[in-house]
């Protein structure tokens, strides 16, 4: 049966790369007990060991660091961000109906995407372009934290910071939440993010092929990364990726990280990972241009973690289990399926492929369900 599953995984990988504009892909599946371990790759000079840009999967990495800092007593999740970040950076970034509400935004708001902050990357001013659109049209650019904050001030927030004691909360995905968390991490640790990652994650967890391009090197020899593409064409964005504090990693490192996180080897307190999974808030149905590129319904979000499960309406009689982890806008994903005891990861490194993980994951689960049933 394992051989049949591997054949089906290869067929799925081949099908994925045949879909325009995708030119390349890495796909990896590993069971908790190690009885199934399949890593596949397609594309020019692409191997299963090739690093790829993990895009917003880094939100999961950075959320883990924030929670580790909370364990160490260096921050409290319900503290306002103004207790840690300077006024010149955050003042005016959430002005709604003439009132600046930044003082009501806590670290927990940022982790859970319940702040209502506009998205510095994806949101656009009236009759203008988003930063992503500008970069794709005009070329690479670099922004400082101060310049990012100034851009956010020019954008309208989506809703007030939510009352976190309420039963139902509005949640809207915004890259601004996590760029502020990066600023907070660097402020508290008095160190650039790449050094914090090496000290708190890469070295202790053995993530030897993960790095910040231009800022840090992998701990061990690593092949050249997969090139990023937009509409199938090569695109180089080193300045923007550096502004994002973007990370490159490998499928193997990604699974190592998620395995150790889910098996209690990352946090000092076993309850911290459970804290990351509560409460789950479902994203809504916004139809604006920015929302079409960002995670939305039926995805749920807790603290730096996504949960994705297709409703029965889309799966017919056979229910598919939920997966927990994160995705990125360049068509990358890192998921754990608790019910099947499986880890799933991969990437197509295509800027226009943000929806690929949500189409691909149900297909993966269907293949793996035959293994579980037998």
C-alpha positions in Angstrom: 0.0 0.0 0.0 2.9 2.4 0.7 4.1 1.9 -2.9 0.6 2.8 -4.2 0.5 5.9 -2.1 3.9 7.0 -3.4 2.8 6.5 -7.0 -0.3 8.6 -6.4 1.9 11.3 -4.8 4.1 11.4 -7.8 1.1 11.7 -10.1 -0.2 14.6 -8.0 3.2 16.3 -8.2 3.3 15.9 -12.0 -0.2 17.2 -12.3 0.7 20.2 -10.1 3.6 21.3 -12.3 1.5 20.9 -15.5 -0.8 23.7 -14.3 0.2 27.1 -15.7 1.9 29.3 -14.7 3.6 26.8 -12.3 7.0 25.7 -13.5 8.4 23.9 -10.4 7.3 22.2 -7.2 8.5 20.4 -4.1 6.1 18.1 -2.3 6.8 16.2 0.9 4.8 13.9 3.1 6.0 12.2 6.3 4.1 10.2 8.9 4.6 10.7 12.6 6.0 7.2 13.0 8.3 7.5 10.0 6.7 4.6 8.1 5.9 6.9 5.2 8.5 9.4 4.1 8.1 10.7 0.5 9.9 13.8 -0.9 9.4 14.7 -4.5 10.5 17.6 -6.8 9.9 18.8 -10.3 11.5 21.6 -12.3 14.9 22.7 -13.7 17.6 22.2 -11.1 15.0 21.5 -8.4 15.5 18.7 -5.9 13.8 17.6 -2.7 16.7 19.3 -0.8 16.4 22.6 -2.6 15.6 25.6 -0.3 12.5 27.7 -1.1 11.1 31.0 0.1 8.7 30.1 2.9 6.8 33.5 2.6 4.2 33.8 5.4 5.0 30.4 6.9 7.5 32.5 8.8 4.5 33.8 10.8 4.4 30.4 12.5 8.2 30.7 13.3 7.9 34.2 14.7 4.7 33.4 16.7 6.7 30.5 18.4 9.5 33.0 19.3 6.9 35.5 20.8 5.4 32.7 22.9 8.9 31.5 24.0 9.6 35.1 25.1 6.3 35.0 27.0 7.4 31.8 28.7 10.7 33.6 29.7 8.7 36.4 31.3 10.0 39.0 28.7 6.6 39.9 27.5 2.9 39.3 28.3 0.5 38.6 25.4 -2.2 40.9 26.7 0.1 43.9 27.1 -0.4 46.7 24.6 2.2 46.9 21.9 2.8 50.5 22.9 4.5 49.1 26.0 7.3 47.7 23.8 7.3 49.7 20.6 8.2 53.4 20.3 5.4 56.0 19.7 7.2 57.3 16.6 6.7 53.9 15.0 3.2 53.0 16.0 1.4 56.2 16.6 -1.5 56.7 14.1 -1.2 53.3 12.4 -4.8 52.4 13.4 -6.9 55.6 13.0 -10.6 54.9 12.5 -13.3 57.6 12.5 -10.6 60.1 13.5 -9.5 58.2 16.6 -6.1 56.5 17.0 -6.8 53.1 18.6 -3.2 51.8 18.6 -3.2 51.9 22.4 -5.9 49.2 22.4 -3.9 46.8 20.3 -2.2 44.0 22.3 0.4 41.4 21.3 -2.5 38.9 21.3 -4.3 41.0 18.7 -1.3 40.8 16.4 -0.8 37.1 16.8 -4.5 36.4 16.1 -5.1 38.9 13.2 -7.9 40.5 15.3 -6.3 44.0 15.4 -8.1 45.3 12.3 -4.9 46.9 11.0 -4.6 47.5 7.3 -2.1 45.3 5.4 1.0 47.1 4.4 1.7 44.7 1.5 -1.7 43.8 0.1 -4.0 46.8 0.9 -4.1 49.7 -1.5 -5.0 53.4 -1.0 -8.1 54.7 -2.8 -7.4 54.7 -6.5 -3.9 53.4 -5.9 -1.9 50.2 -6.0 -0.9 47.8 -3.2 2.8 47.5 -2.5 2.8 44.0 -4.1 1.3 45.4 -7.3 3.8 48.2 -7.3 6.8 45.8 -6.9 5.5 43.5 -9.6 5.1 46.4 -12.0 8.0 48.7 -11.1 10.6 46.4 -9.6 12.2 45.5 -6.2 12.3 48.0 -3.3 13.4 48.1 0.3 11.4 49.5 3.3 12.4 50.2 6.8 10.0 49.7 9.8 9.4 53.4 9.8 8.5 53.5 6.1 6.2 50.5 6.5 4.4 52.2 9.4 4.0 55.4 7.3 2.4 53.3 4.6 0.0 51.8 7.1 -1.0 55.3 8.2 -2.1 56.0 4.7 -4.5 53.0 4.6 -7.8 52.6 6.3 -8.1 50.0 9.1 -10.7 47.3 8.5 -12.3 47.3 12.0 -11.5 48.3 15.6 -9.2 46.1 17.7 -11.5 43.3 18.9 -12.8 42.7 22.4 -10.9 39.5 23.1 -13.3 38.5 25.8 -16.1 38.2 23.3 -17.4 34.9 22.0 -17.2 35.8 18.3 -14.3 38.0 16.9 -13.7 39.5 13.6 -10.4 38.3 12.1 -8.7 39.5 9.0 -5.3 38.5 7.8 -2.8 41.4 7.7 0.9 41.3 7.2 1.2 44.4 9.3 0.4 42.4 12.5 3.5 40.2 12.0 5.9 42.9 10.8 5.1 44.7 14.1 5.8 41.4 16.0 9.1 41.3 14.3 9.9 44.8 15.4 8.8 43.8 18.9 11.0 40.7 18.9 14.0 42.7 17.8 13.4 45.4 20.4 13.0 42.9 23.3 15.9 40.7 22.3 18.1 43.7 21.3 19.2 41.7 18.3 18.3 41.3 14.6 15.7 38.7 13.9 18.0 36.3 12.0 20.3 36.0 15.1 17.2 35.4 17.3 16.1 32.6 15.0 19.5 31.0 15.0 19.7 31.1 18.8 16.2 30.2 19.7 15.1 27.9 16.8 17.7 26.8 14.2 20.5 25.7 16.5 18.4 23.9 19.2 16.1 22.3 16.7 18.7 21.3 14.2 17.3 23.4 11.3 20.5 23.3 9.4 19.3 24.4 6.0 17.2 27.4 7.1 18.4 31.0 6.8 17.7 34.7 6.0 19.2 35.3 2.6 21.7 38.2 2.7 21.6 38.2 6.5 22.6 34.7 7.7 24.0 31.5 6.3 22.6 28.0 6.8 24.3 26.0 9.6 25.3 23.3 7.1 26.1 23.2 3.4 22.9 23.8 1.4 22.0 23.7 -2.3 21.0 26.8 -4.2 17.4 27.9 -3.6 14.5 27.5 -6.1 14.1 30.8 -8.0 11.0 32.8 -7.3 8.6 33.3 -10.2 5.7 35.6 -11.1 3.4 34.4 -13.9 6.0 31.7 -14.6 8.8 34.2 -15.2 11.8 34.6 -12.9 11.6 37.5 -10.5 14.3 38.8 -8.1 13.1 40.6 -5.0 16.0 40.6 -2.5 15.3 44.0 -1.2 11.6 43.3 -0.4 12.4 39.9 1.0 15.0 41.5 3.3 12.4 44.1 4.4 10.0 41.2 5.2 12.8 39.5 7.1 12.0 36.6 4.7 13.3 33.1 5.3 14.4 30.3 3.0 14.1 26.7 4.2 13.9 23.1 2.9 11.0 20.6 3.1 13.0 18.5 5.5 13.7 21.3 7.9 10.1 22.4 7.7 8.9 19.0 8.8 11.5 18.8 11.5 10.3 22.1 12.9 6.6 21.2 12.8 7.2 17.7 14.2 9.2 19.1 17.2 6.5 21.8 17.7 3.6 19.3 17.8 5.5 16.7 19.8 6.4 19.1 22.6 10.1 19.7 22.0 10.0 23.5 21.3 8.4 25.1 24.4 9.3 24.7 28.1 5.6 24.5 29.1 3.6 21.7 27.4 0.5 24.0 27.5 2.0 26.7 25.3 1.4 24.8 22.1 -2.2 24.2 23.2 -2.4 28.0 23.9 -1.4 28.6 20.2 -4.6 26.7 19.2 -7.1 28.6 21.1 -9.4 30.2 20.3 -9.9 29.5 16.6 -11.5 32.5 14.8 -12.8 32.0 11.3 -11.8 34.5 8.6 -14.8 36.2 6.9 -15.8 36.8 3.2 -14.3 40.2 2.3 -14.4 40.7 -1.5 -12.0 43.6 -1.9 -8.9 43.2 -4.1 -6.5 42.6 -1.2 -8.6 39.9 0.4 -8.6 37.9 -2.8 -4.9 37.3 -2.3 -5.0 36.6 1.4 -6.3 33.7 3.4 -10.0 33.8 4.0 -13.1 31.6 4.7 -13.2 28.8 5.7 -9.7 29.1 7.2 -9.5 29.7 11.0 -6.7 31.4 12.9 -5.5 31.2 16.5 -2.1 32.5 17.6 0.2 32.2 14.6 -1.5 29.0 13.5 -4.0 28.3 10.7 -6.5 25.5 10.8 -8.0 24.4 7.4 -10.8 22.0 6.8 -13.0 21.9 3.8 -16.7 22.0 4.8 -18.7 18.8 4.0 -20.5 20.8 1.3 -17.3 20.6 -0.8 -16.2 17.0 0.1 -19.5 15.1 -0.4 -20.1 12.1 1.8 -16.5 11.6 2.8 -15.3 14.1 5.4 -11.7 15.2 5.2 -9.8 15.9 8.4 -8.5 19.3 9.5 -4.9 20.3 9.1 -3.0 22.8 11.3 0.0 24.9 10.3 0.5 27.8 7.9 0.7 28.7 4.2 2.4 31.4 2.2 1.4 33.6 -0.7 4.0 32.1 -3.0 2.2 28.7 -3.0 3.9 27.1 0.0 2.5 25.2 2.9 3.4 23.4 6.1 0.6 21.3 7.8 0.1 18.7 10.4 -2.9 16.4 10.2 -3.5 15.2 13.8 -6.2 12.7 12.7 -4.0 11.0 10.1 -0.7 11.7 12.1 0.9 13.1 9.0 3.1 16.1 8.1 2.7 17.9 4.7 4.9 20.5 3.2 6.0 21.9 -0.1 6.1 24.9 -2.4 5.8 26.0 -6.0 7.5 29.4 -5.4 5.1 31.3 -7.7 3.8 34.7 -6.6 0.4 34.2 -8.2 -0.1 30.7 -6.5 -1.3 31.7 -3.0 -4.5 29.5 -3.4 -2.6 26.4 -4.4 -2.2 25.0 -0.9 -5.9 25.0 -0.3 -6.6 23.2 -3.6 -3.7 20.7 -3.2 -4.1 19.8 0.5 -7.6 18.1 0.1 -6.1 16.0 -2.8 -3.2 15.0 -0.6 -5.5 14.0 2.2 -7.6 11.9 -0.1 -4.5 10.0 -1.2 -3.4 9.5 2.3 -6.8 8.4 3.5 -6.5 5.2 1.5 -3.3 4.4 3.5 -5.1 5.1 6.8 -8.1 3.0 5.9 -5.9 0.0 5.0 
